[in-house]
Amino acid sequence: MFSDRTNWQLTPNRLTEALEQVRSSGGQVLDLTISNPTRAGLRYDDGTILKSLSSPQVLDYDPQPKGLLSARAAIAAYYQTQHGIREFDCERLILTTSTSEGYSFVFRLICNAGDELLVPKPSYPLFEFLANLQDVKLVPYPLIYDHGWQMDFPSLEKLVTKRTRGVVVVHPNNPTGSYVQAHELAALNAFCHKHGLAIIADEVFLDYAHDGRPCASFVANHDVLTFTLSGVSKISALPQMKVAWIATSGPVTEVEAALARLEVIADTYLSMNAPIQWATPVLLDQRKNIQRQLMDRMLANLAELDRQGAGQTTCQRLSVEGGWYAILRVPVTQTDEELAVDLLRRKSVLVHPGHFYDFPGDGYLVLSLIAPEGEFADGMKRLLEIVVS
Ligand SMILES: Cc1ncc(COP(=O)(O)O)c(C=O)c1O
């Protein structure tokens, strides 16, 4: 009765089971995996956010496949002011309800069933589901750690086939926190040009550069056809609002052809609702308040991690440039999942094992830097008691 693509393994993993057991026995868990900013004790401007959702214009239905102009103009202004893109044409933007929906639209646009996309490894686990649902095959290309994460171009060359349609980059990557560097962008453009591939750049964490200087956005990449995905889910820490977009750039004729087709895909669903589109300028503006708080918190947590980790050599914090996560390299005495379950049962600390993100082997734990400072410090202390013993 059901399609093969929905034959998912839906049984909970060992970590989820252990978490349910600890919580059902009344245990308080220190959550160092937190990714929901609305439950992270941040100070939102509630009044302004709520007011933005009730403008009188929302009573009118104006179906615009690309999204309402006022919302797209606000996104263009964001790129101009925050990322110094001098002329950003809002006709290049298509609004979507989430970055995930943006991925689906782009996958639909460039891939036939069975076509391939090159995706970074380690990276974000949702890709697999998104690709599955669109009948796209993902081919992982390695990021290699050597004083920072680097794209492995010799591997990319080996992995490209006649079915390859594009390369996904996450800029900065989740969870490695690595940006695509300028020299890598040049090599990536050359690679895509040579093989006739598009770039899909996920920039949801672009603004969260730990040194305050994010690398250039892919919206300014015109060498090859490029789809840049982002949204207020991370920019303004408002994932519940469901405002995201695809910005298309590249050679003019390819961009025009892509936009014409994307517009039809968007028109088929018209998934953006009116209140959220009218609220978009205000919601985007909220980033000024929330990014400051998140940056302060992440830098404090990173400093605490390094302070507690100083004076021992058993664990190593890998270098990170941006985003909401940090990676701890730990000795491989058991699988990452076993270690995470152990930490949860013995110390009530929840961390993500590296294998959730397809790390090359065991010995990696992923920690959320947006956890409240007190919880993060306490969680780190308990973690080190187990790992450095
Ligand atoms: C790298 C990356 N891309 C996309 C998303 C999803 O964003 P959205 O809420 O806009 O679908 C996430 C969510 O954590 C993410 O980490």
The ligand as an SDF file (V2000), in Angstrom:
LIG
                    3D

 16 16  0  0  0  0  0  0  0  0999 V2000
   22.1020   23.4940    8.3110 C   0  0  0  0  0  0  0  0  0  0  0  0
   20.6100   23.5960    8.4710 C   0  0  0  0  0  0  0  0  0  0  0  0
   19.8460   23.8840    7.4100 N   0  0  0  0  0  0  0  0  0  0  0  0
   18.5100   24.0100    7.5100 C   0  0  0  0  0  0  0  0  0  0  0  0
   17.8710   23.8320    8.7100 C   0  0  0  0  0  0  0  0  0  0  0  0
   16.3760   23.9390    8.7630 C   0  0  0  0  0  0  0  0  0  0  0  0
   15.9700   25.2310    8.6690 O   0  0  0  0  0  0  0  0  0  0  0  0
   14.4120   25.5420    8.5190 P   0  0  0  0  0  0  0  0  0  0  0  0
   13.8600   25.6180    9.9010 O   0  0  0  0  0  0  0  0  0  0  0  0
   14.3810   26.8520    7.8130 O   0  0  0  0  0  0  0  0  0  0  0  0
   13.8380   24.4430    7.7010 O   0  0  0  0  0  0  0  0  0  0  0  0
   18.6190   23.5310    9.8530 C   0  0  0  0  0  0  0  0  0  0  0  0
   17.9620   23.3230   11.1400 C   0  0  0  0  0  0  0  0  0  0  0  0
   18.5660   23.0630   12.1590 O   0  0  0  0  0  0  0  0  0  0  0  0
   20.0240   23.4050    9.7300 C   0  0  0  0  0  0  0  0  0  0  0  0
   20.7790   23.0980   10.7770 O   0  0  0  0  0  0  0  0  0  0  0  0
  1  2  1  0
  2  3  1  0
  2 15  2  0
  3  4  2  0
  4  5  1  0
  5  6  1  0
  5 12  2  0
  6  7  1  0
  7  8  1  0
  8  9  2  0
  8 10  1  0
  8 11  1  0
 12 13  1  0
 12 15  1  0
 13 14  2  0
 15 16  1  0
M  END
$$$$
